[in-house]
């Protein structure tokens, strides 16, 4: 199992009210988390694309963010988590061009993750009047298979669809070194995993669920992807799952960081904006907040495998549960509203004490898939 980091530009109101430079500092700090993750042996870093989601995510221009990181890092793969390819948000040709450019700037380290937007507040900003949020699925499905054609055809044959069109044109630049970056889809439900498997796409599992509830979903994806009809040049047989992670020198310190980190506020914002997610029983409607976490709540979340938290030995054991469940990549959602120093410490401790005991392959999984496609 490989390891990744996920950043999104989290700027809670309390931080913004206390510091007029809070937004700037948050975005710069997140580049530093990725740079440290690169040095600590993480293989992937994912950057969100969200629009209009105040506090929850101020990372909207993730292509610019990742372009900076392409120069600032050496080995870590840099992924769009996600690029939104709906033509009402980003014209598909512009997305194809940005992917290829980032592929060049990173020396072939770019990972192409796509999705359809986060809930009604974001979607309706670009598609006013839509009454069924599932309408975006039709637009995404019309678009996704065109990207490999834009990259691999000398002159793209053009497209005439229901939602967008383009006459034949040369789409430039072409990806770096042949074939194209691995393709992923942000999936939050079993049907989405099945659709990704059918199309030969890796899954970005950003919805956090307990390990036991995910095991059968992972198993079903692995069975289905064997029969994929890939939209791209190759099958990206890959499932990334996400979890909150806090690692400290002692259990007591890790629990204290979790209790003092305001994690309830981040979770409340998640359900505020991701209103297409199933709402668990007991989750209040915004602006009412999920109650603040206590040490007992953190202990329960760890026991239920909904959070990774503890000293390095405990964190290693908790990560191994995801490996046993069949996950190909475990990506940690950072920052969590906790202090910069504690976040950096989590990254360093996981890199030193956890990753070497689980990920012993020096080659990225997606690199192997892409190399096989290049070599025919």
KAHUVEN-V809844 format. One record per backbone hydrogen bond with DSSP energy under -0.5 kcal/mol. CO is the residue of the C=O (numbers start at 1). NH is the residue of the N-H. E is the energy in kcal/mol with one decimal. If there is no record, write none. Layout:
co->[CO & CO]
nh->[NH & NH]
e->[E & E]
This chain:
co->[2 & 3 & 3 & 4 & 5 & 6 & 7 & 8 & 9 & 9 & 12 & 12 & 13 & 14 & 15 & 19 & 21 & 22 & 23 & 24 & 25 & 26 & 27 & 28 & 29 & 30 & 31 & 32 & 33 & 34 & 35 & 36 & 37 & 38 & 43 & 44 & 45 & 46 & 47 & 52 & 53 & 54 & 55 & 58 & 59 & 60 & 61 & 61 & 62 & 63 & 64 & 65 & 66 & 67 & 68 & 68 & 69 & 77 & 77 & 78 & 79 & 79 & 83 & 83 & 86 & 86 & 91 & 91 & 92 & 93 & 94 & 95 & 96 & 97 & 98 & 99 & 100 & 101 & 102 & 103 & 104 & 109 & 111 & 111 & 112 & 113 & 114 & 115 & 117 & 118 & 119 & 120 & 122 & 122 & 123 & 123 & 127 & 131 & 132 & 133 & 134 & 134 & 135 & 136 & 137 & 138 & 139 & 140 & 140 & 141 & 143 & 143 & 144 & 145 & 146 & 147 & 148 & 149 & 154 & 156 & 159 & 164 & 166 & 169 & 169 & 170 & 175 & 182 & 183 & 184 & 185 & 185 & 187 & 189 & 189 & 190 & 191 & 192 & 193 & 194 & 195 & 196 & 197 & 198 & 199 & 200 & 202 & 203 & 203 & 204 & 204 & 205 & 206 & 207 & 210 & 211 & 211 & 214 & 215 & 216 & 217 & 218 & 219 & 220 & 221 & 222 & 224 & 225 & 228 & 235 & 236 & 238 & 239 & 239 & 240 & 241 & 243 & 244 & 246 & 250 & 251 & 252 & 253 & 254 & 255 & 256 & 257 & 258 & 258 & 259 & 262 & 262 & 263 & 264 & 264 & 265 & 266 & 267 & 268 & 269 & 270 & 273 & 274 & 278 & 280 & 282 & 285 & 294 & 295 & 296 & 297 & 298 & 299 & 300 & 301 & 301 & 302 & 305 & 307 & 308 & 310 & 311 & 312 & 313 & 314 & 315 & 316 & 317 & 318 & 319 & 319 & 320 & 321 & 322 & 322 & 323 & 328 & 329 & 329 & 330 & 331 & 332 & 332 & 339 & 340 & 341 & 342 & 343 & 344 & 345 & 346 & 347 & 348 & 349 & 350 & 350 & 354 & 354 & 355 & 355 & 358 & 360 & 364 & 365 & 366 & 367 & 368 & 369 & 370 & 371 & 373]
nh->[330 & 43 & 44 & 332 & 46 & 334 & 48 & 59 & 11 & 58 & 15 & 16 & 17 & 18 & 19 & 22 & 25 & 26 & 27 & 28 & 29 & 30 & 31 & 32 & 33 & 34 & 35 & 36 & 37 & 38 & 39 & 40 & 42 & 41 & 77 & 5 & 79 & 7 & 81 & 54 & 57 & 56 & 11 & 60 & 50 & 62 & 64 & 65 & 66 & 67 & 68 & 69 & 70 & 71 & 71 & 72 & 73 & 45 & 79 & 111 & 47 & 81 & 85 & 115 & 89 & 90 & 94 & 95 & 96 & 97 & 98 & 99 & 100 & 101 & 102 & 103 & 104 & 105 & 106 & 108 & 107 & 78 & 80 & 113 & 184 & 83 & 186 & 85 & 119 & 122 & 123 & 124 & 125 & 126 & 126 & 127 & 130 & 133 & 135 & 136 & 137 & 138 & 139 & 140 & 141 & 142 & 143 & 143 & 144 & 145 & 146 & 147 & 147 & 149 & 150 & 151 & 152 & 153 & 156 & 169 & 166 & 161 & 159 & 156 & 171 & 172 & 178 & 112 & 202 & 114 & 187 & 204 & 207 & 192 & 193 & 194 & 195 & 196 & 197 & 198 & 199 & 201 & 200 & 229 & 231 & 236 & 185 & 205 & 240 & 187 & 206 & 242 & 208 & 209 & 214 & 214 & 215 & 218 & 219 & 220 & 221 & 222 & 223 & 224 & 225 & 226 & 227 & 228 & 230 & 237 & 238 & 203 & 328 & 329 & 205 & 331 & 333 & 308 & 310 & 254 & 255 & 256 & 257 & 258 & 259 & 260 & 261 & 261 & 263 & 262 & 265 & 266 & 267 & 268 & 290 & 269 & 270 & 271 & 272 & 273 & 274 & 275 & 277 & 280 & 283 & 284 & 288 & 298 & 299 & 300 & 301 & 302 & 303 & 304 & 306 & 307 & 305 & 211 & 309 & 246 & 248 & 315 & 316 & 317 & 318 & 319 & 320 & 321 & 322 & 322 & 323 & 324 & 325 & 326 & 327 & 326 & 2 & 241 & 331 & 4 & 243 & 6 & 334 & 343 & 344 & 345 & 346 & 347 & 348 & 349 & 350 & 351 & 352 & 353 & 354 & 355 & 357 & 358 & 358 & 359 & 360 & 362 & 368 & 369 & 370 & 371 & 372 & 373 & 374 & 375 & 376]
e->[-2.5 & -2.1 & -1.4 & -2.1 & -3.2 & -2.2 & -1.8 & -1.5 & -0.6 & -2.4 & -0.6 & -2.1 & -2.8 & -1.2 & -1.3 & -2.0 & -2.7 & -2.6 & -2.2 & -2.3 & -2.9 & -1.8 & -1.2 & -1.6 & -1.9 & -1.8 & -2.3 & -2.3 & -2.5 & -2.3 & -1.7 & -1.7 & -2.3 & -1.0 & -3.0 & -1.3 & -3.4 & -2.7 & -3.1 & -1.5 & -2.5 & -2.1 & -2.6 & -1.3 & -1.4 & -1.5 & -0.6 & -1.7 & -2.7 & -1.7 & -1.9 & -1.7 & -1.9 & -0.8 & -0.8 & -1.4 & -1.4 & -2.1 & -0.5 & -2.4 & -2.2 & -0.7 & -0.8 & -1.0 & -2.4 & -2.6 & -0.5 & -2.0 & -2.6 & -2.4 & -2.3 & -2.6 & -2.1 & -2.3 & -2.7 & -2.1 & -1.9 & -2.7 & -2.0 & -3.2 & -1.3 & -2.1 & -2.1 & -1.0 & -2.7 & -2.6 & -2.4 & -0.6 & -0.8 & -0.7 & -2.4 & -2.8 & -0.8 & -0.7 & -1.2 & -2.4 & -1.6 & -0.6 & -2.2 & -1.3 & -1.3 & -0.7 & -1.2 & -2.7 & -2.7 & -1.6 & -1.1 & -0.6 & -2.5 & -0.6 & -1.9 & -0.5 & -1.0 & -0.6 & -2.3 & -2.0 & -2.7 & -2.2 & -0.5 & -1.2 & -3.0 & -2.0 & -2.8 & -1.8 & -0.6 & -0.6 & -0.7 & -2.5 & -2.3 & -1.7 & -0.8 & -2.8 & -0.6 & -0.7 & -1.9 & -2.3 & -2.2 & -2.3 & -2.4 & -2.3 & -1.7 & -2.9 & -1.2 & -2.6 & -2.1 & -2.6 & -2.4 & -0.8 & -3.1 & -1.4 & -1.5 & -1.2 & -0.6 & -0.5 & -0.9 & -1.1 & -1.3 & -2.6 & -2.3 & -2.3 & -2.2 & -2.3 & -1.8 & -2.2 & -2.8 & -0.6 & -1.8 & -1.5 & -0.6 & -1.0 & -1.5 & -2.7 & -1.8 & -1.7 & -3.1 & -3.2 & -1.7 & -2.5 & -1.8 & -2.1 & -2.5 & -2.1 & -2.4 & -2.1 & -2.6 & -2.3 & -0.6 & -0.6 & -0.6 & -0.5 & -1.1 & -1.2 & -2.2 & -2.0 & -0.5 & -2.2 & -2.0 & -1.8 & -1.3 & -2.2 & -2.8 & -1.7 & -1.6 & -0.8 & -1.8 & -0.6 & -1.8 & -2.4 & -2.5 & -2.1 & -2.6 & -2.4 & -2.4 & -2.5 & -3.2 & -0.9 & -1.4 & -0.6 & -0.6 & -2.1 & -1.7 & -2.8 & -2.4 & -1.9 & -2.4 & -2.6 & -2.0 & -0.9 & -0.8 & -0.7 & -1.6 & -2.7 & -1.6 & -0.7 & -2.1 & -1.0 & -2.9 & -2.7 & -0.5 & -2.3 & -1.8 & -2.6 & -1.0 & -2.1 & -2.6 & -2.0 & -2.1 & -2.1 & -2.4 & -2.8 & -2.4 & -2.2 & -1.9 & -3.0 & -1.8 & -2.5 & -1.5 & -0.6 & -1.7 & -2.5 & -0.9 & -0.6 & -1.5 & -1.5 & -2.5 & -2.8 & -1.9 & -1.6 & -2.3 & -2.1 & -1.1]
